[in-house]
Amino acid sequence: MTQDPTAPPLSEATESSTQPVLRELTDPKTMRALTHPVRLALLEVLALEGPLTATQAGELIGESPTTCSFHFRQLAKYGFVEEAGGGTGRQRPWKIVHLGLRINNVDEDPELDVAAKSLERLLFERAFARLQHFFDTRSNYPKSWQEAADSGEFILFVTPEELKEVNTKLVETLARFHDRLSDASLRPADSLPVEVLTFSYPIRLPGSAT
């Protein structure tokens, strides 16, 4: 399973009540509909800013209101956004439906496999670009944020069940802050949006020595 980097965690979700409810993508057509940089940018900005009109969103992501309006309608068609109420035409606000997505890429269906890989590739490219931008501009941030930001690499010898447990614990920790995405009043005055990327994967095949 792969989760959208705009979601709080990038790891396996469980049915625990402490976990955010993520939309699971299992349909290749829906995945292909989302595999577009403008549509992903719109979802990202809605997750950060809340309901926006096509004009407001366009100003934030550098696209025209006409382009944003078209892509909002396409996102609505596949259930990713919906009208927030009020306004008409390009001045009607849109809101995100699910704060986070989970991509089902564990399947023997070749069409699903291709669609999932294409969407994952685009999601990761966007996330890594943001990570690189932070590295390039780190000195512009206050010292407190430079010290708080972190990265690391760990090698674990674990079973599949133990790896699931590790991922679940990570999700539980990150999910503590999920409500702040949908309710700005819960955000501390000195908080900033922070992206956390986690990846857990075997680095060699079973029975392989290298």
C-alpha positions, 0 to 999 in steps of 0.5 A: 500500500502507498499513501499520498504524501499530502496525507499525514503518514505514508504507511499502512493504515489500520482500523483503529479509531485513532487513525485518519480515514483514508480513501483507498484507490483500487480503480485504475481509471480513478488513479489515472484521473488523479495522475496529473500535476495540476490536480495533485497541486489542487488537492495539496493546496486544499489540504493546506488552505481549506476551501478555495475558489478556482481563482484563489487556487490558481493564484496559489499554484500558478495556474489560470482560474479556467484551468483550475475550474476544469480540474476541480470539476474533474476531481469532483467527478471522481469524488476527490473534491466537492462544492463547499457551498456559496458562490457561482461559476469560478467563484464557488469554493471547493473543498477536499473530501478525504484528507489522505489517500491510500493506493492499492498497488498489491494486485495481479491486475496489470492495468492496476499495476501500471496505473498505481505505479504512474500515480506513485511516481508522480506523487513521490516526484512532487514530495522529493521536489519539496524535500529538495527545496527545503534542503536548498532553502534551509538557511532561510528558516529560523534556527528552531525549525532548522534544528527540529527538521530531521532525516535518518536511515535505518536498517531493520531485520524484521518479519512482515508482521513486525514491519506492519507493527512498526508502520502502525505505530508510526501512523498512531504517532502522526495521527495525533495531529491529523485534526489540525488539518481540518480545523485551523483553530487547533493549530498552535500560533507558531506551527507550520505545515510539515511533511513527513515521508516514511518508506519501509521496504525490503532491500533484497529478495527472500533467499537472496544473499545480495 
